[in-house]
């Protein structure tokens, strides 16, 4: 039976090799424009990108090599420092993620000192690699004889982040020392695992998507094949390790069914996001439509039953992931920052595969709310979890023992350019509204694009089109956000209480109004272009009330506020220290007000609602009128720990006296 299985896997491996001989995608409809080809000039995002480079990256460096032992572990393996392993067995990954963020920062703005620091770290990493290619400071320092004995111990996860950092640094600088280190580690793995060899189920998925990145750079088929093989290992009972033997939970690491038979989201949220990102990548190159079908089904399960209005996912802290459908508590919401970052990754890949804008609608929701909330406005404080309510006990932290989130949000913001544009041979897709400049190659020739906007505060987007030659024929496809045409995000889990404006979007070409032509969620402008042509999309940005389906018990008789892509919340600091005593009846009108003096400059929502307050004698309560000010959710807890609510009561249903 063993020989038969090995022969079967060998045939599968050969099949994988024959599926893609050219390196071109077989299933993907779009190609994202790389961040390195996009110059961001945006008033909202460029200051944040600059702050990541000037503040967040230095914080990651300081924490990685001074305040914790992450770099010291590599020095110990290399023999340049004495001592025992410090930290947690997966801490190598934080070094690699920090390096990846550093690489993106270098590409955005060259910095000789930062590049020297990268080279210093890379030298230490390379010196810690074993002769057979293995690199992992935990096992090398604590007992290398135990390596590859427990699939839960993140050897594969660490390797994935090593590869992502290596590709990013190679793309930023052309230097391949770290890439060679990563490739040697993968070759070590492939000498042990694969068809006819040992089984391996990645305990914390990440390696799968990283292998595809290496394939994209090297065009070496082995890396795509190995990623596909790792995906095919899941759901067959091959796994062993503490996750499976002690916790008895195959769903935690998405190992219940084969990937292409999956129908429901389960387990650890970050693992799931990395798994499905890798599966989408592999599907795009192999043409395996069963993967696409499975991921589309799982995506529906997430969006229809398991996603917060902020685009956050993973409601349960006990497994850092998913529980039951519609179980979306607010104060106890886990919503790990890394999971929202993963939502950005996965939804970009799904858009690439299908050409459908609904995936960018969710990406945008996660980016501007669930993910961005993870980084303070100062750039040096972080959220690990992102609740939708707080009694004042939540606060931003300098760092964490498990420090995946700081470097993860840093690398996402630094690489924002990856998510703005995409293209096929005949069309340019504008996915995100971010002031930027790029040049995109089409079959008809190169096209310069310059985007100007004050999004997300205002809805006017101006796109200047400069084709290589006058008369160039192609289509410009501009995403019409779901929120603009009546859906708070995607799916039916949330809906607007109020009617969508009749003139929710106006499209102009060179000042002339156009009839809206919508395909797959994109407004199509197809014409013979000349240099300097200007397309303007003007989106109405009224304040919208959002309600959840009745199945979401925690949000019954409650309302949330959204304007454009931004979800809002109320904080106690704006309401005499209390936010949990506010009531917003349906008839209360709110107005948008720009506050340049608040939270670095934000659009607030203000209206007169109600508040329940104690009577003067302290033995009763009364309802009074109260001015209510809502701020963007991403900006909360930047003025200290205090009460916060996203979902406000519409009427009094119960009184609880603390």
matplotlib code that plots the C-alpha trace (Angstrom):
import matplotlib.pyplot as plt

x = [0.0, 2.9, 4.5, 1.2, 0.7, 4.3, 3.7, 0.5, 2.2, 5.0, 2.4, 0.8, 4.2, 4.9, 1.4, 2.1, 5.4, 3.5, 0.8, 3.0, 6.0, 6.0, 5.6, 2.5, -0.7, -3.4, -6.4, -5.8, -7.6, -5.6, -2.0, -1.5, 0.9, 3.8, 4.3, 7.8, 6.2, 3.8, 4.8, 2.4, 1.7, -1.5, -2.3, -3.8, -1.4, 2.0, 2.5, 1.7, 4.1, 6.8, 6.0, 6.4, 9.9, 10.9, 9.2, 7.7, 10.7, 13.2, 10.9, 10.9, 14.7, 15.2, 12.8, 14.4, 18.0, 18.2, 15.1, 14.6, 16.9, 15.7, 19.0, 21.1, 19.8, 21.3, 24.6, 24.6, 24.0, 26.8, 29.1, 29.7, 27.8, 27.4, 24.1, 20.9, 18.0, 15.9, 12.2, 9.6, 10.2, 8.7, 10.6, 12.8, 9.7, 9.7, 13.2, 12.2, 9.0, 10.9, 13.4, 10.6, 9.2, 12.7, 13.1, 9.8, 10.8, 14.1, 12.3, 10.0, 12.9, 16.6, 18.4, 22.1, 22.0, 18.8, 20.3, 23.5, 21.4, 19.6, 23.0, 24.2, 21.2, 21.4, 25.0, 24.1, 21.2, 23.5, 26.1, 23.5, 22.6, 23.6, 25.7, 22.6, 20.7, 18.6, 18.0, 16.0, 17.6, 15.2, 16.0, 19.7, 20.2, 17.9, 18.3, 18.7, 18.0, 14.3, 13.9, 11.0, 9.4, 6.4, 4.5, 3.1, 6.5, 6.6, 9.7, 7.8, 6.1, 9.5, 10.8, 7.9, 8.7, 12.3, 11.4, 9.1, 11.8, 14.3, 12.2, 11.3, 15.0, 16.0, 13.4, 14.4, 18.2, 19.0, 21.0, 20.3, 22.3, 19.2, 17.3, 20.1, 19.7, 16.0, 16.4, 18.9, 16.4, 13.7, 16.0, 16.7, 13.0, 12.4, 15.2, 13.0, 9.4, 7.5, 6.3, 7.9, 9.3, 7.9, 4.5, 4.4, 1.4, 2.3, 1.1, 1.0, 0.4, 2.6, 5.2, 2.8, 2.3, 6.0, 7.1, 5.0, 6.8, 10.1, 8.7, 7.7, 11.2, 13.2, 10.7, 12.0, 9.1, 10.2, 9.0, 5.5, 5.3, 6.3, 3.7, 1.0, 2.2, 2.0, -1.5, -2.5, -1.1, -4.0, -7.1, -5.7, -4.7, -1.0, -0.4, 1.3, 2.3, 0.9, -1.9, -3.3, -2.2, -2.8, -5.5, -7.3, -8.2, -7.7, -10.0, -7.6, -5.0, -7.6, -6.7, -10.3, -10.7, -8.5, -8.2, -10.3, -13.2, -13.4, -16.7, -16.5, -14.0, -12.6, -9.9, -7.1, -7.8, -4.3, -3.5, -6.7, -5.9, -2.3, -3.6, -6.2, -3.8, -1.4, -4.1, -5.2, -1.7, -1.2, -4.5, -3.6, -0.6, -1.8, -5.3, -6.9, -10.5, -11.4, -9.3, -11.1, -14.5, -13.6, -12.1, -15.1, -17.4, -15.2, -15.1, -18.9, -18.9, -16.6, -18.4, -21.9, -21.6, -18.2, -16.9, -17.1, -18.3, -14.7, -13.5, -11.9, -12.2, -11.7, -14.1, -12.7, -9.7, -9.5, -8.4, -7.5, -10.0, -13.5, -16.3, -19.9, -21.7, -22.9, -20.9, -19.6, -19.2, -18.0, -16.1, -14.6, -13.9, -10.4, -9.9, -6.2, -4.4, -2.5, -5.9, -7.0, -3.6, -4.3, -7.7, -6.0, -3.6, -6.4, -8.9, -6.3, -5.6, -9.3, -9.7, -6.7, -8.3, -11.8, -11.6, -14.5, -14.5, -16.4, -13.1, -11.5, -14.6, -13.7, -10.0, -10.7, -12.9, -10.2, -7.4, -8.9, -10.5, -9.5, -5.8, -5.1, -6.4, -3.5, -1.0, -1.1, -1.1, 2.4, 3.6, 5.1, 2.1, 0.2, -3.0, -2.8, -6.6, -9.1, -12.3, -15.4, -16.2, -14.2, -15.0, -11.7, -9.5, -7.9, -4.7, -2.1, 1.2, 4.8, 5.4, 4.2, 5.7, 4.3, 5.2, 3.7, 1.4, 3.8, 6.0, 3.0, 1.1, 4.4, 5.1, 1.5, 1.5, 5.0, 3.9, 0.5, 1.3, 0.8, -3.0, -3.9, -3.8, -4.1, -4.2, -4.9, -3.6, -6.3, -7.4, -6.2, -8.1, -8.2, -8.9, -8.0, -8.4, -4.9, -3.1, -0.3, 1.7, 2.5, 3.1, 1.3, 2.2, -0.7, -0.6, -1.3, 1.6, 2.5, 0.1, 0.9, -1.6, -1.8, -4.4, -5.4, -7.9, -8.7, -10.2, -11.3, -12.5, -13.9, -15.3, -13.8, -11.2, -9.3, -7.4, -5.1, -4.4, -1.2, -1.0, 2.3, 0.8, -2.3, -5.2, -4.3, -7.3, -7.9, -10.4, -10.0, -11.9, -12.6, -14.0, -17.4, -17.3, -20.0, -20.6, -21.4, -24.1, -25.8, -23.8, -21.7, -19.1, -20.1, -22.8, -25.9, -24.6, -24.9, -27.2, -27.8, -30.9, -31.3, -31.8, -28.8, -28.7, -30.1, -26.9, -24.5, -21.8, -21.0, -18.5, -16.9, -14.4, -12.7, -15.5, -18.3, -20.8, -20.8, -23.5, -22.5, -21.5, -20.8, -19.2, -18.1, -18.3, -16.1, -17.1, -15.9, -14.4, -13.3, -12.1, -9.3, -7.1, -4.9, -2.3, -3.8, -7.3, -8.9, -11.5, -13.3, -15.3, -17.3, -18.8, -21.5, -20.3, -23.4, -23.3, -24.9, -26.5, -25.6, -27.5, -26.6, -28.7, -30.9, -28.7, -25.9, -27.4, -24.8, -26.0, -29.8, -31.3, -27.9, -26.6, -23.1, -22.1, -20.1, -19.0, -17.3, -15.1, -14.6, -16.4, -16.9, -17.0, -17.6, -15.0, -15.5, -12.9, -15.4, -18.3, -17.3, -15.5, -18.5, -19.5, -21.6, -24.5, -25.2, -28.4, -28.8, -32.5, -33.1, -34.4, -31.1, -29.3, -25.5, -23.3, -19.7, -17.2, -13.5, -11.3, -7.7, -6.9, -8.1, -6.2, -3.9, -6.9, -10.1, -13.6, -15.9, -19.6, -21.6, -25.3, -27.5, -28.4, -29.3, -27.4, -28.5, -26.9, -27.4, -29.7, -28.1, -28.9, -27.4, -30.4, -32.0, -31.2, -32.4, -32.2, -30.6, -29.7, -26.1, -23.9, -22.4, -19.1, -17.9, -14.4, -13.0, -12.5, -8.9, -8.1, -9.5, -7.4, -4.8, -5.8, -5.4, -7.5, -11.2, -14.6, -15.4, -18.4, -18.9, -22.4, -24.6, -28.1, -31.0, -33.3, -33.2, -34.0, -32.3, -30.5, -27.5, -26.1, -22.3]
y = [0.0, 2.4, 1.8, 2.3, 5.6, 6.7, 5.8, 7.8, 10.9, 10.6, 10.6, 13.6, 15.4, 14.7, 16.1, 19.3, 19.7, 19.4, 21.9, 25.0, 25.0, 28.7, 30.3, 32.1, 31.9, 29.5, 30.6, 34.2, 36.9, 39.8, 40.7, 43.1, 46.0, 45.6, 48.2, 48.9, 50.2, 52.6, 55.9, 56.9, 60.6, 60.2, 62.6, 59.8, 57.0, 58.5, 60.0, 56.5, 54.9, 57.4, 56.9, 53.1, 53.8, 56.4, 55.1, 51.6, 49.9, 51.3, 50.1, 46.6, 46.7, 47.8, 45.1, 42.5, 43.0, 44.8, 44.3, 40.7, 37.9, 37.3, 38.4, 37.1, 33.6, 33.7, 34.9, 32.0, 29.5, 31.1, 30.8, 34.5, 34.7, 32.4, 31.5, 29.6, 30.1, 33.1, 33.5, 31.3, 28.7, 30.7, 34.0, 33.6, 34.6, 38.1, 38.7, 37.8, 39.9, 42.9, 42.4, 42.2, 45.5, 47.0, 45.9, 47.6, 50.7, 50.7, 50.4, 53.3, 55.5, 54.3, 54.6, 53.5, 53.0, 50.9, 48.8, 48.3, 47.1, 44.6, 43.4, 43.0, 40.9, 38.8, 38.0, 36.8, 34.7, 33.1, 32.3, 30.4, 28.1, 24.5, 22.6, 20.7, 24.0, 23.8, 27.0, 27.4, 28.8, 27.1, 23.5, 24.2, 25.5, 23.2, 19.9, 19.5, 15.8, 16.8, 18.8, 17.8, 15.7, 17.9, 19.6, 22.1, 23.7, 26.4, 25.2, 25.6, 28.9, 30.4, 29.2, 30.9, 34.2, 33.8, 33.3, 36.3, 38.5, 37.1, 37.8, 41.3, 42.2, 40.7, 42.8, 45.9, 45.7, 42.9, 41.2, 37.5, 36.3, 35.9, 34.4, 31.8, 31.0, 30.5, 28.3, 26.1, 25.6, 24.7, 22.3, 20.7, 20.3, 18.8, 16.3, 15.0, 15.6, 15.1, 12.3, 9.1, 10.6, 11.7, 13.4, 16.9, 19.0, 22.6, 23.3, 27.1, 27.8, 30.4, 28.4, 27.7, 31.3, 32.1, 29.3, 30.8, 34.1, 32.3, 30.6, 34.0, 35.3, 32.2, 30.5, 27.3, 24.8, 22.9, 25.6, 25.8, 22.0, 21.8, 24.4, 22.4, 19.2, 20.7, 21.9, 18.4, 16.9, 18.4, 16.5, 12.9, 12.2, 12.6, 15.3, 14.7, 17.2, 18.8, 20.5, 17.2, 14.8, 17.1, 19.5, 16.8, 19.6, 19.0, 22.0, 24.4, 24.1, 23.5, 19.8, 18.3, 17.9, 18.3, 21.9, 21.5, 20.0, 22.7, 24.4, 26.2, 28.4, 26.8, 27.2, 29.7, 32.8, 33.7, 30.1, 30.0, 33.3, 32.2, 28.8, 30.2, 32.9, 30.1, 28.0, 30.9, 31.5, 27.9, 27.7, 30.7, 28.9, 25.3, 26.0, 23.9, 25.1, 22.9, 25.1, 28.2, 26.6, 25.6, 29.0, 30.8, 28.7, 29.4, 33.1, 33.1, 31.4, 34.1, 37.1, 35.9, 34.6, 35.2, 38.7, 41.8, 45.1, 46.3, 43.5, 41.8, 38.0, 35.5, 36.2, 33.7, 34.3, 30.6, 29.5, 32.9, 32.2, 31.1, 29.7, 29.3, 31.1, 34.6, 34.4, 38.0, 39.5, 43.0, 43.5, 40.0, 40.1, 38.8, 40.1, 39.7, 42.3, 39.6, 38.1, 41.4, 41.6, 38.1, 39.2, 41.8, 39.1, 36.5, 38.9, 40.4, 36.9, 36.2, 39.4, 38.3, 34.9, 36.1, 39.8, 40.5, 43.7, 42.3, 40.9, 44.4, 45.7, 43.3, 44.0, 47.7, 47.2, 45.2, 47.5, 50.8, 49.4, 46.0, 46.1, 49.9, 49.9, 47.7, 50.6, 53.7, 57.1, 57.6, 54.5, 52.9, 51.3, 48.3, 46.3, 42.5, 42.0, 44.6, 44.6, 46.5, 47.6, 48.4, 49.2, 51.0, 48.0, 47.8, 49.7, 49.8, 48.1, 48.7, 45.1, 41.6, 38.3, 36.8, 39.8, 38.8, 41.8, 44.8, 43.7, 42.4, 45.7, 47.4, 45.2, 45.7, 49.5, 49.7, 47.5, 49.2, 49.9, 46.1, 46.6, 49.7, 48.6, 45.5, 44.8, 42.2, 42.5, 45.0, 46.7, 48.7, 48.1, 50.8, 48.8, 51.3, 55.0, 56.2, 59.2, 57.6, 57.5, 54.4, 53.1, 49.9, 47.8, 46.6, 44.7, 48.1, 49.8, 51.4, 53.7, 56.2, 56.7, 59.5, 59.3, 62.2, 62.0, 63.0, 59.5, 58.2, 61.6, 62.7, 60.8, 62.5, 60.5, 62.0, 59.7, 61.2, 58.7, 59.1, 56.4, 55.8, 56.8, 58.9, 56.7, 53.8, 51.5, 49.9, 49.9, 51.7, 49.8, 51.7, 49.8, 51.1, 50.2, 48.1, 50.8, 53.3, 51.2, 50.0, 47.3, 48.1, 45.5, 42.4, 39.7, 40.0, 40.0, 43.8, 46.3, 50.0, 51.2, 54.2, 54.3, 54.6, 58.1, 58.2, 59.8, 57.7, 58.0, 60.3, 59.4, 62.0, 61.8, 65.1, 66.9, 65.1, 63.0, 59.3, 56.6, 54.2, 50.8, 48.3, 44.9, 42.7, 45.7, 47.9, 51.0, 50.6, 53.5, 52.0, 54.4, 55.6, 57.5, 60.5, 61.9, 64.0, 62.4, 62.7, 60.3, 61.5, 59.3, 61.3, 59.1, 60.3, 59.9, 60.3, 59.0, 55.6, 53.6, 49.9, 47.0, 43.4, 40.3, 39.2, 36.1, 38.3, 38.5, 40.9, 43.6, 43.3, 46.8, 48.4, 50.5, 51.2, 54.2, 54.1, 56.8, 55.7, 52.8, 53.9, 52.4, 54.8, 54.4, 56.6, 57.0, 58.0, 60.7, 62.7, 62.1, 63.0, 59.6, 57.4, 55.8, 52.9, 55.1, 56.6, 56.0, 56.9, 56.8, 56.3, 59.9, 61.5, 63.3, 63.2, 65.6, 65.1, 67.6, 67.8, 68.2, 69.0, 69.4, 65.9, 62.6, 63.9, 65.2, 63.1, 63.5, 63.2, 62.5, 64.6, 64.6, 65.0, 61.7, 60.7, 59.6, 57.9, 59.5, 59.2, 61.6, 64.1, 61.9, 58.8, 56.6, 57.0, 57.7, 60.1, 60.5, 63.7, 65.0, 64.5, 65.6, 62.5, 62.6, 59.5, 59.1, 56.6, 53.2, 52.9, 56.0, 54.9, 54.5, 57.0, 59.3, 56.7, 53.8, 54.6, 53.3, 52.6, 51.3, 50.6, 49.3, 51.8, 51.0, 52.4, 52.2, 51.1, 47.4, 46.6, 48.5, 47.0, 48.7, 48.0]
z = [0.0, 0.9, -2.5, -4.3, -2.5, -3.3, -6.9, -6.9, -5.4, -8.0, -10.8, -9.2, -8.9, -12.6, -13.5, -11.5, -13.5, -16.8, -15.9, -16.3, -18.5, -19.4, -16.0, -17.2, -15.2, -16.4, -14.4, -13.2, -15.1, -13.8, -12.9, -10.0, -10.6, -8.2, -5.4, -6.7, -9.9, -8.1, -6.6, -3.9, -3.4, -1.4, 1.4, 3.5, 2.9, 2.1, 5.6, 7.0, 4.7, 5.7, 9.4, 9.0, 7.6, 10.1, 13.3, 13.0, 11.3, 13.8, 16.6, 15.0, 14.7, 18.3, 19.7, 17.5, 18.2, 21.5, 23.7, 22.8, 21.8, 18.3, 16.6, 19.4, 18.7, 15.2, 16.7, 19.1, 16.3, 14.3, 17.4, 17.8, 21.1, 24.1, 25.8, 25.5, 23.1, 24.1, 23.4, 21.7, 19.0, 16.2, 17.0, 13.9, 11.8, 13.4, 12.2, 8.7, 8.7, 10.0, 7.2, 4.7, 6.0, 5.8, 2.2, 1.2, 3.0, 1.1, -2.2, -1.3, -0.2, -0.5, 2.9, 3.1, 6.8, 6.6, 3.8, 5.9, 8.8, 6.5, 5.2, 8.8, 9.7, 6.5, 7.2, 10.7, 9.3, 6.6, 9.2, 11.2, 8.3, 8.7, 6.1, 4.9, 4.4, 7.6, 9.4, 12.6, 15.8, 18.2, 17.2, 16.4, 19.9, 21.9, 20.1, 16.3, 16.6, 17.3, 14.1, 11.8, 14.5, 15.3, 12.5, 15.0, 15.7, 13.0, 11.2, 7.9, 9.0, 9.8, 6.4, 4.7, 6.2, 5.4, 1.7, 1.7, 3.2, 0.7, -2.3, -1.0, -0.4, -3.8, -5.5, -3.6, -4.0, -6.5, -3.8, -3.5, -0.5, 1.6, -1.3, -1.7, 2.1, 1.6, -1.4, 0.3, 3.2, 0.8, -1.0, 2.4, 3.0, -0.5, 0.2, 3.1, 2.0, -1.2, -3.5, -2.5, 0.7, 4.0, 4.5, 5.8, 6.8, 7.5, 11.0, 10.5, 6.9, 5.2, 3.3, 0.6, -0.5, 0.0, -2.3, -5.1, -4.6, -5.0, -8.1, -9.5, -9.1, -10.2, -12.6, -11.0, -11.3, -8.2, -5.9, -7.4, -7.4, -3.8, -2.8, -4.6, -3.0, 0.5, -0.2, -1.3, 1.9, 4.0, 5.0, 4.8, 8.4, 7.8, 10.4, 13.8, 16.5, 19.6, 17.7, 16.6, 19.4, 22.5, 21.3, 19.1, 16.7, 13.0, 12.2, 14.1, 11.3, 8.5, 8.2, 8.2, 4.5, 1.4, 0.4, -2.8, -0.8, 1.9, 2.3, 5.7, 7.5, 10.6, 13.2, 13.5, 11.4, 10.3, 9.3, 7.2, 5.5, 4.6, 3.4, 1.1, -0.2, -1.1, -2.6, -4.8, -6.0, -6.8, -8.6, -10.8, -12.1, -12.3, -13.5, -10.8, -10.8, -7.9, -5.7, -7.0, -6.4, -2.8, -2.0, -3.4, -1.2, 1.9, 1.0, 1.0, 4.4, 5.8, 4.3, 4.9, 8.4, 10.1, 9.3, 11.4, 9.9, 10.2, 7.9, 10.9, 11.3, 14.0, 16.9, 19.4, 21.5, 22.6, 19.2, 17.7, 15.1, 14.2, 16.3, 15.2, 12.4, 13.4, 16.7, 16.5, 20.0, 20.2, 23.4, 23.3, 19.6, 18.9, 15.4, 15.3, 13.2, 11.3, 10.3, 8.7, 7.0, 5.7, 4.5, 2.3, 0.9, 0.2, -1.3, -3.7, -4.9, -5.4, -7.4, -9.5, -10.1, -11.0, -12.0, -9.7, -7.6, -4.6, -3.3, -3.4, -1.5, 1.3, 1.0, 1.3, 4.3, 6.1, 5.0, 6.2, 9.4, 10.8, 9.7, 10.0, 13.5, 14.5, 14.2, 16.3, 14.7, 16.3, 14.5, 17.7, 19.5, 18.4, 18.8, 18.6, 18.9, 17.6, 19.5, 18.5, 22.0, 25.1, 28.7, 28.9, 29.5, 26.1, 25.3, 22.6, 23.4, 22.7, 21.8, 22.4, 23.5, 20.3, 18.1, 14.7, 14.4, 14.5, 11.6, 9.8, 9.7, 8.9, 5.8, 4.6, 4.8, 3.3, 0.3, -0.2, -3.9, -4.5, -4.1, -6.1, -9.7, -11.8, -15.5, -18.2, -21.8, -22.9, -19.7, -16.7, -13.4, -10.7, -7.5, -4.7, -4.6, -3.6, -5.0, -7.1, -10.3, -12.3, -15.8, -17.0, -20.0, -22.2, -25.5, -27.2, -25.4, -22.1, -20.4, -17.7, -14.9, -12.4, -9.7, -7.4, -4.6, -1.0, -0.4, 2.1, 3.3, 0.0, -2.9, -5.9, -7.8, -10.7, -13.1, -15.8, -18.6, -20.7, -23.4, -25.1, -28.4, -29.2, -30.4, -28.2, -27.7, -24.3, -21.4, -18.1, -15.4, -12.2, -9.3, -8.1, -4.4, -2.9, -0.3, -3.0, -4.6, -1.4, 0.3, 3.5, 2.6, 0.6, 1.1, 3.1, 6.7, 7.0, 5.3, 5.2, 7.0, 4.8, 1.0, -1.3, -3.0, -6.5, -7.8, -5.9, -8.6, -11.4, -14.1, -16.4, -19.2, -20.0, -18.1, -20.0, -18.0, -19.0, -18.8, -16.2, -17.7, -15.0, -15.4, -12.5, -10.3, -12.5, -14.4, -17.9, -20.0, -23.3, -26.0, -28.2, -25.7, -26.1, -23.6, -20.9, -21.0, -17.6, -16.0, -12.9, -10.6, -8.0, -5.3, -2.9, 0.7, 2.9, 6.5, 6.4, 9.2, 9.2, 10.9, 11.1, 10.4, 13.4, 13.7, 15.1, 18.6, 19.9, 17.5, 17.9, 18.2, 17.5, 14.7, 13.3, 11.2, 8.0, 5.6, 2.5, 3.3, 7.0, 9.9, 12.9, 16.6, 19.7, 22.5, 26.1, 25.8, 23.6, 25.9, 29.5, 29.9, 29.0, 25.7, 26.9, 28.1, 24.7, 22.6, 19.0, 18.0, 14.2, 13.7, 14.9, 12.1, 11.8, 9.9, 8.7, 10.1, 9.1, 12.2, 11.3, 15.0, 16.0, 15.6, 12.9, 10.9, 10.6, 9.4, 12.4, 12.5, 14.9, 16.0, 19.0, 20.6, 24.1, 27.2, 30.3, 33.4, 37.1, 38.9, 41.3, 44.4, 42.8, 43.3, 39.9, 36.2, 33.7, 29.9, 28.6, 25.2, 24.4, 21.5, 20.0, 18.1, 16.2, 14.9, 12.4, 14.0, 13.0, 15.1, 18.4, 21.5, 20.4, 23.3, 26.0, 27.1, 27.3, 26.6, 23.0, 20.9, 17.2, 17.6, 19.4, 20.9, 18.9, 22.0, 25.6, 25.9, 29.2, 32.0, 33.7, 36.8, 37.3]

ax = plt.figure().add_subplot(projection="3d")
ax.plot(x, y, z, "-o")
ax.set_aspect("equal")
plt.show()
